[in-house]
Amino acid sequence: MKKFASQSIGIAQGNDVLFEDFEDGGEMWTGMGHRERVKGITFAEPFKEVPAVHCSLTLWDVDSATNVRADVEAINVTGNGFDLVFRTWGDTKVARVRISWMAIGPVTNEDDWELY
C-alpha cells in the first residue's frame, strides 16, 4: 500500500492513442512475434514524489482471426512523468490502441514551507 504523508494530493489523467498501424501497414498490424510501443507522458504539473500510475485500454481494435494478446504498463515513473508501454506477441494483429492513465500522488501546496 502506498501512503501519502502530504495533505495535498494531486490527480493527473490522460487518454492517449499509441498507434494506428492498420492504415499504413505498421508492425503491430502486419508483424509477428514480440512488438512494443512506448510513449513518453509528461505531467502538466510535477508531483512532489513518485505517484501511483494506473493504465487501462480504452480502445483496442484487433483482428478476430488471430489470438488476442496484450500487456499495458507504466514504466520509468517519476514525479515529472512516465513511459506508457503496450506490448503484444505471437500472431496477434493490432490495428490501433488508445490507453487511459491516471496518476495519484502528493503535490506541492503554496502553504508548504521548510525551516532549513
N, C-alpha and C positions, 0 to 999 in steps of 0.2 A: 504494500500500500504506500502510495506517495502522500506525505503530509506536508501542508504548506504552513509555514510559521507566519507568513505575511497576512495582513488583513486585507490587502488589495490583491484580488485575483482577477486575471485577465483571460478572456476567451478570444482567440483568433480563429477564423474559419475561412474555407475556400472550396471551390469546385473547379477542378482543372482537367481539361482534355489533355491526355498524354500523347495520343496519336490517333490518326485516321489513315490507316495503311491500305484500305481497300481501293481508294481512288487512284493511287499511284503504284500499286503493286509492291508495297513495302514489305519488309521481312516478317512482320507479325502476321501478315495475311498470306504470304507466299512461302515463308521459310519453314524449316523443320528443326527439331532439337531445342536446346536451351536458347531463349531470347529474352532480352531485358531492355526496359526503357526507364530512364531516370530523369526526373525533372526537379531542379532546384527551386525551393519555395523560400521566399524571404518574407518575414512578418512585417506588417506595416509599422508596428512599434515593437521594440525588443522586449523580451521577458527578462525579469531580474535573475532568474535561474532557468535551468533547462525545464521546459514544460513537458507535460504528458501529451502525446500526439496520438490521435485515433484516425484511421483511414478506412474508407469503405468504397466499394464500387457503386456508382450511381448510374452508369451506362456501360453496358457490356454487350457489344454486337459481335457474335461469334457464328462460325459455320456449324450448322447442326449435323453435318455428315462426319465430323471428327470428334474426338474426346475433348471435353471442356476442362481446361486446367489453368489455374491462376494462383498467383501469390502476390499480395499487396502489402507493403510495409513502409514505414518511415524510418530512415537511417540517418546517421550523422546529425542527430538533433542537437541544436544549440539554442541559446536564448535569442538568436537572430533569425533562425530558420532551420530547414531540414531538407533532405533529399527524399522525394516521393518516388517509390520504386514499384514497377509492375513487371512480373516475370511469368513466362509460360514455357512449356517444353513439349517434346514429343510432336505429334501431328496436329496439335491444336492450331486452328486458324482464327485469329482475332482481327476483326475489321477495325474496330475502334474501342477506346476506353476513356471513360471520364471517372475521376475519383474525387470524392469529397473528403475533406480533412477538418479536424478540429484540434486546436492546441489549447490546453488549460494550464495556467501556472501563475506564479507570483509576478506582479508588475510593480514598478516604482510608483510612488504616490508623492504628490507635492508636499505632503506633510512628513515624509520620511526625512530623517536627518541623522548624521553621525557626529559623535563627540570628537573623534580623532581620526 
